[in-house]
Amino acid sequence: MSHESWRPSASINNLKRRHEITQAVRSFFLGAGFWEVETPLLSRDTVVDTHLDPVPVSLSWNPSKPSDGEPYYLQTSPEFAMKRLVAAGADAIFQITKAFRLAEAGSQHNVEFTLVEWYRVGDDLAAGIQLLSDLADAVLKRGPAETIRYAQLFQDHLSIDPLTVTPQQLRDVARQHEVSVPESFASDDIDGLLELLLSELIQPKLGIDRPVILSHYPASQAALARLDEVDPRVACRFELFVDGMELANGYDELLDAEILVERNRTNNAAREALGKPKLPEDSQLIEVMRAGLPACSGCALGLDRLVMAATGAKSIDEVIPFPTRQA
């Protein structure tokens, strides 16, 4: 370790700019009638997602045996706890909080990062998209977001319909564009192939002139979004892209507990197939949905990436003081 390793990876100017952006985000939500909440970073519950890995913690209640503990998790997002508040009567809430994702490293990733997350009762997909566009415009001042559907995006860029395409057709497109498919991919992994083509061939072109919000993801990529009532092949999910980076992920929220139970089961099976540990399928969110989660839209935005977009930084290390390996 060098003698200079104590120094922050970000410049003081970038950290001051980060402060200004954080305050601008807070002002936006307060001005829109939201109120700020805090929820636990440490919980027994965690989102069951194939590709999101929480940091596991053994929480001991006996200081002399710190490794003898109950399984808890540092949260990948405050989603579950915030939905518990919404179900209890919180109608428009936001928070700026730390989140954690295991083994995240790279120019846009750090194990510990900052999320802005919000929920408003009564908002549907269109309202959720509008609010996200307004926030991006208020902070980045690059105009309202252009909106495009996932299927249309693939038609425009790769001339394929992602809702009817076969795995072989996707592999052919990858070969034509010299995109190598990881050997770990299952032969029928359509979502993995779509995500690969999106990230390699399309995403770098998104949000260059003005922000882009992509909506109506395939139903198999719904996460915690409900399915579209008009076309159940797609989910009411939307994402914000700026300068080729994904900044935010939002949903017209799933309200049906039994669908969540099934998605948890499916996601854990996919995790096991990848050699990952299963995550707890029973959660207080299921109880919340059974009790009656009101119709709402929610969204999570990476504050670090928002600061990157605002400053032109090429690495997350340029906008956070001490990355995990230096912490």
C-alpha contacts under 8 A as a table, 3 or more apart, distances in Angstrom:
res1	aa1	res2	aa2	distance
1	M	5	S	6.49
2	S	5	S	5.34
3	H	6	W	7.31
4	E	7	R	5.87
5	S	8	P	7.96
5	S	326	Q	7.32
8	P	11	S	7.14
8	P	320	I	7.92
8	P	321	P	4.63
8	P	322	F	5.53
9	S	317	D	5.68
9	S	318	E	5.97
9	S	319	V	7.84
9	S	320	I	6.96
9	S	321	P	5.42
9	S	322	F	5.98
9	S	323	P	7.40
10	A	14	N	6.34
10	A	15	L	6.67
10	A	317	D	6.12
10	A	318	E	4.21
10	A	319	V	5.23
10	A	320	I	5.75
10	A	321	P	5.18
10	A	322	F	7.79
11	S	14	N	5.22
11	S	15	L	6.37
11	S	318	E	6.88
11	S	319	V	7.68
11	S	321	P	7.99
12	I	15	L	5.01
12	I	16	K	6.19
13	N	16	K	5.15
13	N	17	R	6.21
14	N	17	R	4.91
14	N	18	R	6.07
14	N	311	T	7.36
14	N	318	E	7.26
14	N	319	V	5.94
15	L	18	R	4.86
15	L	19	H	6.32
15	L	319	V	6.28
15	L	320	I	7.12
15	L	321	P	7.36
16	K	19	H	5.01
16	K	20	E	6.41
17	R	20	E	5.04
17	R	21	I	6.23
17	R	307	V	7.70
17	R	311	T	7.90
18	R	21	I	5.11
18	R	22	T	6.08
18	R	307	V	5.94
18	R	319	V	7.05
19	H	22	T	5.11
19	H	23	Q	6.26
20	E	23	Q	5.17
20	E	24	A	6.17
21	I	24	A	4.90
21	I	25	V	6.19
21	I	139	V	6.73
21	I	307	V	6.94
22	T	25	V	5.19
22	T	26	R	6.28
22	T	303	L	7.67
23	Q	26	R	5.01
23	Q	27	S	6.02
24	A	27	S	5.06
24	A	28	F	6.10
24	A	138	A	7.83
24	A	139	V	6.35
25	V	28	F	5.12
25	V	29	F	6.53
25	V	135	L	7.35
25	V	139	V	6.88
26	R	29	F	5.42
26	R	30	L	6.20
27	S	30	L	5.13
27	S	31	G	5.87
28	F	31	G	5.17
28	F	32	A	6.25
28	F	135	L	6.86
28	F	138	A	7.38
29	F	32	A	4.96
29	F	33	G	6.47
29	F	34	F	5.31
29	F	35	W	7.41
29	F	94	F	7.29
30	L	33	G	5.29
30	L	34	F	5.19
30	L	35	W	6.23
30	L	36	E	7.96
31	G	34	F	7.39
33	G	92	A	7.14
34	F	92	A	4.79
34	F	93	I	5.06
34	F	94	F	6.53
35	W	92	A	6.49
35	W	93	I	4.96
35	W	94	F	6.25
36	E	93	I	5.74
36	E	94	F	5.05
36	E	95	Q	5.41
37	V	93	I	6.59
37	V	94	F	6.20
37	V	95	Q	5.44
38	E	95	Q	6.32
38	E	97	T	7.70
39	T	78	P	6.70
39	T	81	A	6.16
39	T	82	M	7.03
40	P	43	S	6.62
40	P	78	P	7.58
40	P	81	A	7.46
41	L	73	Y	7.99
41	L	74	L	5.48
41	L	75	Q	5.44
41	L	78	P	7.33
41	L	98	K	7.38
41	L	99	A	7.17
42	L	72	Y	6.45
42	L	73	Y	5.58
42	L	74	L	4.81
42	L	75	Q	6.30
43	S	46	T	7.11
43	S	72	Y	5.39
43	S	73	Y	5.46
43	S	74	L	6.71
43	S	75	Q	7.02
44	R	71	P	6.63
44	R	72	Y	4.51
44	R	73	Y	6.08
45	D	72	Y	7.40
45	D	73	Y	7.13
45	D	80	F	7.73
45	D	280	P	6.81
45	D	283	S	5.61
45	D	284	Q	7.17
46	T	54	P	7.27
46	T	73	Y	6.71
46	T	75	Q	6.32
46	T	76	T	7.36
46	T	80	F	7.49
46	T	279	L	7.37
46	T	280	P	7.16
46	T	283	S	7.70
47	V	52	L	7.89
47	V	76	T	7.29
47	V	77	S	7.93
47	V	80	F	7.56
48	V	52	L	7.63
48	V	264	N	5.68
48	V	267	N	6.45
48	V	268	N	6.90
48	V	279	L	5.90
48	V	280	P	7.23
48	V	281	E	6.92
49	D	52	L	5.30
49	D	53	D	7.56
49	D	223	A	7.42
49	D	264	N	7.50
49	D	267	N	5.69
49	D	268	N	7.46
49	D	271	R	7.92
50	T	53	D	7.98
50	T	267	N	5.20
50	T	268	N	6.79
50	T	270	A	6.03
50	T	271	R	5.18
51	H	271	R	7.75
52	L	76	T	7.17
52	L	101	R	6.64
52	L	102	L	7.85
53	D	76	T	7.30
53	D	101	R	5.48
53	D	102	L	5.25
53	D	103	A	7.95
54	P	73	Y	6.07
54	P	74	L	6.01
54	P	75	Q	5.99
54	P	76	T	5.52
54	P	100	F	6.35
54	P	101	R	5.07
54	P	102	L	5.59
55	V	73	Y	5.63
55	V	74	L	5.22
55	V	75	Q	7.36
55	V	100	F	6.48
55	V	101	R	6.18
55	V	102	L	5.28
56	P	71	P	6.94
56	P	72	Y	6.03
56	P	73	Y	4.57
56	P	74	L	6.45
57	V	71	P	6.01
57	V	72	Y	5.06
57	V	73	Y	5.42
57	V	74	L	7.02
58	S	66	P	7.87
58	S	67	S	6.26
58	S	68	D	6.97
58	S	69	G	4.70
58	S	70	E	5.41
58	S	71	P	5.00
58	S	72	Y	6.10
59	L	66	P	7.38
59	L	67	S	7.58
59	L	68	D	7.52
59	L	69	G	4.50
59	L	70	E	5.11
59	L	71	P	6.35
59	L	72	Y	6.34
60	S	63	P	6.87
60	S	65	K	6.92
60	S	66	P	5.23
60	S	67	S	6.48
60	S	68	D	5.52
60	S	69	G	3.82
60	S	70	E	6.32
61	W	66	P	7.69
61	W	69	G	6.92
62	N	65	K	5.45
62	N	66	P	6.34
62	N	68	D	7.79
63	P	66	P	5.33
65	K	68	D	5.49
66	P	69	G	6.87
74	L	99	A	7.25
74	L	100	F	6.11
75	Q	78	P	6.48
75	Q	99	A	5.66
75	Q	100	F	5.84
75	Q	101	R	7.73
76	T	99	A	5.15
76	T	100	F	4.97
76	T	101	R	5.53
77	S	80	F	7.87
77	S	99	A	5.57
77	S	100	F	7.60
77	S	115	L	7.43
77	S	300	A	7.90
78	P	81	A	5.72
78	P	82	M	6.10
78	P	97	T	7.97
78	P	99	A	7.57
78	P	117	E	7.39
79	E	82	M	5.27
79	E	83	K	6.15
79	E	117	E	7.72
80	F	83	K	5.27
80	F	84	R	6.39
80	F	284	Q	7.59
80	F	285	L	5.75
81	A	84	R	5.06
81	A	85	L	6.58
81	A	285	L	7.95
82	M	85	L	5.07
82	M	86	V	6.31
82	M	93	I	7.99
82	M	119	Y	7.77
83	K	86	V	4.82
83	K	87	A	6.10
83	K	119	Y	7.94
83	K	285	L	7.25
83	K	288	V	7.62
83	K	293	L	7.45
84	R	87	A	5.20
84	R	88	A	6.29
84	R	284	Q	7.86
84	R	285	L	6.87
84	R	288	V	6.18
85	L	88	A	4.96
85	L	89	G	6.47
85	L	90	A	5.53
86	V	89	G	5.27
86	V	90	A	4.43
86	V	91	D	6.03
86	V	92	A	7.92
86	V	119	Y	7.65
86	V	121	V	7.57
86	V	293	L	7.09
86	V	294	P	7.44
87	A	90	A	7.05
87	A	288	V	6.50
87	A	291	A	7.89
87	A	292	G	6.65
87	A	293	L	4.87
87	A	294	P	6.41
90	A	93	I	6.63
91	D	119	Y	7.61
91	D	120	R	5.64
91	D	121	V	5.14
92	A	118	W	7.47
92	A	119	Y	5.69
92	A	120	R	4.23
92	A	121	V	6.35
93	I	118	W	5.57
93	I	119	Y	5.54
93	I	120	R	6.57
94	F	116	V	7.09
94	F	117	E	5.52
94	F	118	W	4.06
94	F	119	Y	6.54
95	Q	115	L	7.95
95	Q	116	V	5.69
95	Q	117	E	5.54
95	Q	118	W	6.53
96	I	114	T	6.93
96	I	115	L	5.75
96	I	116	V	4.50
96	I	117	E	6.68
97	T	114	T	5.55
97	T	115	L	5.44
97	T	116	V	6.52
98	K	112	E	6.68
98	K	113	F	5.60
98	K	114	T	4.52
98	K	115	L	6.11
99	A	112	E	5.85
99	A	113	F	5.48
99	A	114	T	5.94
99	A	115	L	6.46
100	F	111	V	5.36
100	F	112	E	4.63
100	F	113	F	6.32
101	R	104	E	5.99
101	R	110	N	7.85
101	R	111	V	5.08
101	R	112	E	6.81
102	L	111	V	5.78
103	A	111	V	6.33
104	E	109	H	5.49
104	E	110	N	5.41
104	E	111	V	5.02
105	A	108	Q	7.52
105	A	109	H	4.87
105	A	110	N	5.23
105	A	111	V	6.79
106	G	109	H	5.08
106	G	110	N	7.11
106	G	315	S	7.97
107	S	314	K	6.96
107	S	315	S	4.44
107	S	316	I	5.67
107	S	317	D	7.44
108	Q	305	R	7.02
108	Q	315	S	6.01
108	Q	316	I	5.25
109	H	113	F	7.83
109	H	316	I	6.67
110	N	113	F	6.00
110	N	316	I	7.51
110	N	323	P	6.57
110	N	324	T	6.54
111	V	324	T	6.39
112	E	323	P	7.96
112	E	324	T	6.80
113	F	302	G	7.70
113	F	304	D	6.98
114	T	302	G	6.13
114	T	303	L	5.53
114	T	304	D	6.25
115	L	300	A	6.35
115	L	301	L	5.60
115	L	302	G	4.81
115	L	303	L	5.53
115	L	304	D	7.94
116	V	300	A	5.63
116	V	301	L	5.07
116	V	302	G	6.38
116	V	303	L	6.26
117	E	298	G	7.32
117	E	299	C	5.63
117	E	300	A	4.24
117	E	301	L	6.25
118	W	298	G	5.46
118	W	299	C	5.59
118	W	300	A	6.67
119	Y	296	C	6.65
119	Y	297	S	5.70
119	Y	298	G	4.23
119	Y	299	C	6.77
120	R	123	D	6.01
120	R	296	C	5.55
120	R	297	S	5.81
120	R	298	G	6.66
121	V	294	P	6.53
121	V	295	A	5.96
121	V	296	C	4.21
121	V	297	S	6.76
122	G	294	P	7.69
122	G	295	A	5.66
122	G	296	C	5.06
122	G	297	S	7.41
123	D	126	A	7.72
123	D	127	A	5.25
123	D	128	G	6.14
123	D	252	D	7.56
123	D	295	A	7.27
123	D	296	C	5.06
123	D	297	S	5.16
124	D	127	A	5.30
124	D	128	G	6.08
124	D	252	D	5.46
124	D	295	A	7.70
124	D	296	C	6.35
124	D	297	S	5.71
125	L	128	G	5.10
125	L	129	I	6.20
125	L	236	C	6.06
125	L	237	R	7.51
125	L	251	Y	6.82
125	L	252	D	4.99
125	L	297	S	6.71
126	A	129	I	5.18
126	A	130	Q	6.17
127	A	130	Q	5.04
127	A	131	L	6.17
127	A	297	S	7.76
128	G	131	L	5.27
128	G	132	L	6.31
128	G	250	G	7.38
128	G	251	Y	7.49
128	G	252	D	7.22
128	G	297	S	5.65
128	G	298	G	6.99
128	G	299	C	7.65
129	I	132	L	5.20
129	I	133	S	6.16
129	I	213	I	7.36
129	I	238	F	7.08
130	Q	133	S	5.10
130	Q	134	D	6.13
131	L	134	D	5.06
131	L	135	L	6.20
132	L	135	L	5.11
132	L	136	A	6.24
132	L	240	L	7.80
132	L	299	C	7.98
133	S	136	A	5.21
133	S	137	D	6.16
133	S	144	P	5.62
133	S	145	A	5.23
133	S	211	P	7.86
133	S	213	I	7.70
134	D	137	D	5.12
134	D	138	A	6.04
134	D	144	P	6.59
135	L	138	A	5.06
135	L	139	V	6.25
136	A	139	V	5.38
136	A	140	L	5.66
136	A	141	K	7.25
136	A	142	R	7.83
136	A	144	P	7.55
136	A	145	A	7.70
136	A	211	P	7.52
137	D	140	L	5.36
137	D	141	K	4.64
137	D	142	R	5.72
137	D	143	G	5.22
137	D	144	P	5.64
137	D	145	A	7.60
138	A	141	K	5.64
140	L	309	A	7.79
140	L	310	A	5.99
142	R	209	D	7.86
142	R	210	R	5.65
142	R	211	P	7.22
143	G	210	R	6.29
143	G	211	P	7.54
144	P	210	R	7.30
144	P	211	P	7.04
145	A	210	R	6.18
145	A	211	P	4.54
145	A	212	V	5.03
145	A	213	I	6.20
146	E	210	R	7.08
146	E	211	P	6.24
146	E	212	V	4.71
146	E	213	I	6.12
147	T	212	V	5.74
147	T	213	I	4.73
147	T	214	L	5.94
147	T	215	S	7.36
148	I	152	Q	6.76
148	I	153	L	6.64
148	I	212	V	7.48
148	I	213	I	6.43
148	I	214	L	5.15
148	I	215	S	6.28
149	R	152	Q	5.26
149	R	153	L	6.24
149	R	214	L	5.57
149	R	215	S	4.76
149	R	216	H	5.59
149	R	217	Y	7.58
150	Y	153	L	5.14
150	Y	154	F	6.55
150	Y	214	L	5.93
150	Y	215	S	5.72
150	Y	216	H	5.79
150	Y	217	Y	5.56
150	Y	218	P	7.76
151	A	154	F	5.38
151	A	155	Q	6.29
151	A	161	D	5.98
151	A	162	P	5.81
151	A	163	L	6.99
151	A	216	H	7.76
151	A	217	Y	7.71
152	Q	155	Q	4.96
152	Q	156	D	6.05
152	Q	161	D	7.86
153	L	156	D	5.16
153	L	157	H	6.15
154	F	157	H	5.28
154	F	158	L	5.34
154	F	159	S	6.23
154	F	160	I	5.77
154	F	161	D	6.42
154	F	162	P	6.64
155	Q	158	L	5.66
155	Q	159	S	4.15
155	Q	160	I	4.96
155	Q	161	D	5.88
156	D	159	S	5.87
157	H	202	I	6.85
158	L	173	V	7.78
160	I	165	V	6.83
161	D	164	T	5.72
161	D	165	V	5.76
162	P	165	V	5.30
162	P	194	L	7.32
162	P	218	P	7.72
163	L	218	P	6.63
163	L	233	R	7.22
165	V	169	Q	6.44
165	V	170	L	7.08
166	T	169	Q	5.26
166	T	170	L	6.49
166	T	190	I	7.20
167	P	170	L	5.13
167	P	171	R	6.24
167	P	187	S	7.09
167	P	188	D	5.63
167	P	189	D	6.77
167	P	190	I	5.41
167	P	193	L	7.44
168	Q	171	R	5.01
168	Q	172	D	6.13
169	Q	172	D	4.99
169	Q	173	V	6.30
170	L	173	V	5.08
170	L	174	A	6.21
170	L	190	I	7.65
170	L	193	L	6.46
170	L	194	L	7.33
171	R	174	A	4.97
171	R	175	R	6.18
171	R	181	V	7.53
171	R	193	L	7.39
172	D	175	R	5.08
172	D	176	Q	6.17
173	V	176	Q	5.06
173	V	177	H	6.28
174	A	177	H	5.26
174	A	178	E	5.99
174	A	179	V	4.82
174	A	180	S	6.75
174	A	181	V	7.31
174	A	197	L	6.85
175	R	178	E	4.88
175	R	179	V	5.90
175	R	180	S	7.03
176	Q	179	V	7.76
179	V	197	L	7.71
179	V	200	E	7.40
181	V	185	F	7.26
181	V	193	L	7.66
181	V	196	L	7.82
182	P	185	F	5.78
183	E	186	A	7.96
185	F	189	D	6.37
185	F	192	G	7.15
186	A	189	D	5.22
189	D	192	G	5.34
189	D	193	L	6.31
190	I	193	L	5.15
190	I	194	L	6.07
191	D	194	L	5.02
191	D	195	E	6.03
191	D	220	S	7.39
191	D	221	Q	7.30
192	G	195	E	5.15
192	G	196	L	6.13
193	L	196	L	4.99
193	L	197	L	6.22
194	L	197	L	5.22
194	L	198	L	6.00
195	E	198	L	5.02
195	E	199	S	6.04
196	L	199	S	5.33
196	L	200	E	6.02
197	L	200	E	5.22
197	L	201	L	5.48
197	L	202	I	6.98
198	L	201	L	5.66
198	L	202	I	4.92
198	L	203	Q	5.65
199	S	202	I	6.15
199	S	203	Q	5.04
199	S	204	P	7.16
200	E	203	Q	6.69
200	E	204	P	7.19
201	L	204	P	6.85
201	L	205	K	7.94
202	I	205	K	5.67
202	I	206	L	6.86
203	Q	206	L	5.18
203	Q	241	F	7.81
203	Q	244	G	5.22
203	Q	245	M	7.16
204	P	243	D	7.15
204	P	244	G	4.05
204	P	245	M	7.23
205	K	208	I	6.46
205	K	243	D	7.45
205	K	244	G	5.69
206	L	211	P	7.58
206	L	212	V	6.30
206	L	241	F	6.07
206	L	242	V	6.51
206	L	243	D	6.34
206	L	244	G	4.94
206	L	245	M	7.77
207	G	210	R	5.07
207	G	211	P	4.26
207	G	212	V	4.90
207	G	241	F	5.37
207	G	242	V	4.15
207	G	243	D	4.95
207	G	244	G	5.97
207	G	245	M	7.98
208	I	211	P	7.02
208	I	242	V	6.31
208	I	243	D	4.65
208	I	244	G	6.78
209	D	243	D	7.99
210	R	242	V	7.15
211	P	240	L	6.97
211	P	241	F	5.88
211	P	242	V	4.98
211	P	243	D	7.74
212	V	240	L	5.79
212	V	241	F	5.20
212	V	242	V	6.62
213	I	238	F	6.50
213	I	239	E	5.41
213	I	240	L	4.46
213	I	241	F	6.25
214	L	217	Y	7.96
214	L	238	F	5.41
214	L	239	E	5.23
214	L	240	L	6.49
214	L	241	F	7.79
215	S	236	C	7.05
215	S	237	R	5.70
215	S	238	F	4.17
215	S	239	E	6.55
216	H	228	D	7.92
216	H	234	V	5.37
216	H	235	A	5.23
216	H	236	C	5.39
216	H	237	R	5.61
216	H	238	F	6.56
217	Y	221	Q	6.25
217	Y	222	A	6.76
217	Y	234	V	5.50
217	Y	235	A	5.39
217	Y	236	C	7.14
217	Y	237	R	5.95
217	Y	238	F	7.25
218	P	221	Q	5.41
218	P	222	A	6.76
218	P	233	R	6.11
218	P	234	V	4.40
218	P	235	A	5.93
219	A	222	A	5.07
219	A	227	L	6.44
219	A	232	P	6.94
219	A	233	R	5.24
219	A	234	V	4.38
219	A	235	A	4.83
220	S	223	A	8.00
220	S	234	V	7.97
221	Q	235	A	7.45
222	A	225	A	5.17
222	A	226	R	6.99
222	A	227	L	7.27
222	A	234	V	7.74
222	A	235	A	5.23
222	A	236	C	7.41
222	A	237	R	6.51
223	A	263	R	7.96
224	L	251	Y	6.98
224	L	253	E	6.27
224	L	254	L	5.50
224	L	260	L	7.54
225	A	235	A	6.16
225	A	236	C	5.65
225	A	237	R	5.73
225	A	250	G	7.99
225	A	251	Y	4.83
225	A	252	D	5.57
225	A	253	E	4.75
225	A	254	L	4.76
226	R	235	A	5.86
226	R	236	C	5.77
226	R	237	R	7.92
226	R	251	Y	7.52
226	R	252	D	6.22
226	R	253	E	5.70
226	R	254	L	4.21
226	R	255	L	7.22
227	L	231	D	7.80
227	L	232	P	5.32
227	L	233	R	7.43
227	L	234	V	5.99
227	L	235	A	4.17
227	L	236	C	5.77
227	L	254	L	7.91
228	D	231	D	5.30
228	D	232	P	4.92
228	D	233	R	7.46
228	D	234	V	5.84
228	D	235	A	5.33
228	D	236	C	5.71
229	E	232	P	5.73
231	D	234	V	6.10
232	P	235	A	6.95
236	C	251	Y	5.80
236	C	252	D	5.39
236	C	253	E	7.89
237	R	249	N	7.41
237	R	250	G	5.71
237	R	251	Y	4.45
237	R	252	D	6.52
238	F	249	N	5.87
238	F	250	G	5.16
238	F	251	Y	6.25
239	E	246	E	6.97
239	E	247	L	7.32
239	E	248	A	5.31
239	E	249	N	4.45
239	E	250	G	6.17
240	L	246	E	5.83
240	L	247	L	5.42
240	L	248	A	5.00
240	L	249	N	6.70
241	F	244	G	6.08
241	F	245	M	5.31
241	F	246	E	4.49
241	F	247	L	5.67
241	F	248	A	7.43
242	V	245	M	5.33
242	V	246	E	6.66
242	V	247	L	6.91
242	V	309	A	6.76
243	D	309	A	6.85
245	M	305	R	7.67
247	L	301	L	5.66
247	L	302	G	5.53
247	L	303	L	8.00
247	L	305	R	6.05
247	L	306	L	6.51
248	A	299	C	6.87
248	A	300	A	5.49
248	A	301	L	4.06
248	A	302	G	6.22
249	N	299	C	5.65
249	N	300	A	5.51
249	N	301	L	6.58
250	G	297	S	7.37
250	G	298	G	5.56
250	G	299	C	3.83
250	G	300	A	6.22
251	Y	254	L	7.88
251	Y	297	S	5.68
251	Y	298	G	5.58
251	Y	299	C	6.33
252	D	295	A	7.91
252	D	296	C	6.26
252	D	297	S	4.44
252	D	298	G	6.69
253	E	295	A	6.94
253	E	296	C	5.87
253	E	297	S	5.44
253	E	298	G	6.63
254	L	260	L	7.81
255	L	289	M	5.77
255	L	292	G	7.66
255	L	293	L	6.04
255	L	294	P	7.44
255	L	295	A	7.03
256	D	259	I	5.53
256	D	260	L	6.61
256	D	289	M	6.24
256	D	290	R	7.54
257	A	260	L	5.06
257	A	261	V	6.25
257	A	286	I	5.27
257	A	287	E	7.65
257	A	289	M	5.17
257	A	290	R	5.86
258	E	261	V	4.99
258	E	262	E	6.35
259	I	262	E	5.13
259	I	263	R	6.16
260	L	263	R	4.99
260	L	264	N	6.03
260	L	286	I	7.14
261	V	264	N	5.24
261	V	265	R	6.35
261	V	281	E	7.05
261	V	282	D	7.70
261	V	286	I	7.41
262	E	265	R	5.11
262	E	266	T	6.23
263	R	266	T	5.03
263	R	267	N	5.98
264	N	267	N	5.13
264	N	268	N	6.08
264	N	281	E	5.66
265	R	268	N	5.29
265	R	269	A	6.30
265	R	281	E	6.86
266	T	269	A	5.17
266	T	270	A	6.34
267	N	270	A	5.00
267	N	271	R	6.13
268	N	271	R	4.85
268	N	272	E	6.15
268	N	278	K	5.34
268	N	279	L	6.71
269	A	272	E	5.14
269	A	273	A	6.29
269	A	278	K	7.84
270	A	273	A	5.05
270	A	274	L	6.46
271	R	274	L	5.15
271	R	275	G	6.41
271	R	276	K	5.02
271	R	277	P	6.69
271	R	278	K	6.46
272	E	275	G	4.92
272	E	276	K	5.19
272	E	277	P	6.27
272	E	278	K	6.50
273	A	276	K	7.41
280	P	283	S	7.03
282	D	286	I	6.93
283	S	286	I	5.56
283	S	287	E	7.06
284	Q	287	E	4.97
284	Q	288	V	6.13
285	L	288	V	4.81
285	L	289	M	6.19
286	I	289	M	5.17
286	I	290	R	6.26
287	E	290	R	5.05
287	E	291	A	6.09
288	V	291	A	5.03
288	V	292	G	6.18
288	V	293	L	6.02
289	M	292	G	4.96
289	M	293	L	4.95
290	R	293	L	7.57
301	L	306	L	7.86
302	G	305	R	5.41
302	G	306	L	6.29
303	L	306	L	4.92
303	L	307	V	6.25
304	D	307	V	5.20
304	D	308	M	6.29
304	D	316	I	6.57
304	D	319	V	6.47
304	D	320	I	7.17
305	R	308	M	4.75
305	R	309	A	6.17
305	R	316	I	6.97
306	L	309	A	5.11
306	L	310	A	6.24
307	V	310	A	4.96
307	V	311	T	6.03
307	V	313	A	7.92
307	V	319	V	6.65
308	M	311	T	5.27
308	M	312	G	5.54
308	M	313	A	4.70
308	M	314	K	6.94
308	M	315	S	7.37
308	M	316	I	6.79
308	M	318	E	7.83
308	M	319	V	6.58
309	A	312	G	5.31
309	A	313	A	6.84
310	A	313	A	7.97
313	A	316	I	7.28
313	A	318	E	6.17
313	A	319	V	7.34
314	K	318	E	7.49
315	S	318	E	5.60
315	S	319	V	7.65
316	I	319	V	5.49
316	I	320	I	6.50
317	D	320	I	5.47
317	D	321	P	7.22
317	D	322	F	7.42
317	D	323	P	6.15
318	E	321	P	7.70
320	I	323	P	6.65
322	F	325	R	7.96
322	F	326	Q	5.62
322	F	327	A	5.25
323	P	326	Q	5.30
323	P	327	A	5.86
324	T	327	A	4.93
